[in-house]
């Protein structure tokens, strides 16, 4: 459980540090982090 949360947190940090030029791009980045977090948990 801790490992999954750590991976999800690192992915979130990565998503926020990558540049996105629009709010839509930010939404897509957040969605991709969510999907990656779910896959890591499963």
C-alpha positions as a Python dict, from the first residue, in 0.01 Angstrom:
ca = {
    (1, 'X'): (0, 0, 0),
    (2, 'X'): (278, 244, 91),
    (3, 'X'): (465, 160, -228),
    (4, 'X'): (155, 231, -439),
    (5, 'X'): (96, 564, -267),
    (6, 'X'): (461, 657, -314),
    (7, 'X'): (443, 579, -684),
    (8, 'X'): (120, 777, -720),
    (9, 'X'): (275, 1074, -536),
    (10, 'X'): (585, 1065, -756),
    (11, 'X'): (370, 1054, -1068),
    (12, 'X'): (172, 1352, -942),
    (13, 'X'): (491, 1550, -885),
    (14, 'X'): (614, 1455, -1230),
    (15, 'X'): (287, 1567, -1387),
    (16, 'X'): (298, 1903, -1212),
    (17, 'X'): (658, 1968, -1308),
    (18, 'X'): (603, 1897, -1677),
    (19, 'X'): (489, 2199, -1871),
    (20, 'X'): (138, 2215, -2003),
    (21, 'X'): (23, 2523, -2186),
    (22, 'X'): (-352, 2500, -2131),
    (23, 'X'): (-601, 2406, -1863),
    (24, 'X'): (-713, 2122, -2092),
    (25, 'X'): (-355, 1996, -2102),
    (26, 'X'): (-339, 2009, -1723),
    (27, 'X'): (-663, 1809, -1702),
    (28, 'X'): (-522, 1547, -1936),
    (29, 'X'): (-203, 1528, -1728),
    (30, 'X'): (-401, 1478, -1408),
    (31, 'X'): (-614, 1211, -1575),
    (32, 'X'): (-307, 1024, -1692),
    (33, 'X'): (-159, 1036, -1342),
    (34, 'X'): (-484, 897, -1204),
    (35, 'X'): (-481, 611, -1454),
    (36, 'X'): (-117, 534, -1379),
    (37, 'X'): (-187, 539, -1006),
    (38, 'X'): (-478, 296, -1048),
    (39, 'X'): (-260, 63, -1256),
    (40, 'X'): (17, 79, -994),
    (41, 'X'): (-230, -5, -718),
    (42, 'X'): (-376, -297, -912),
}
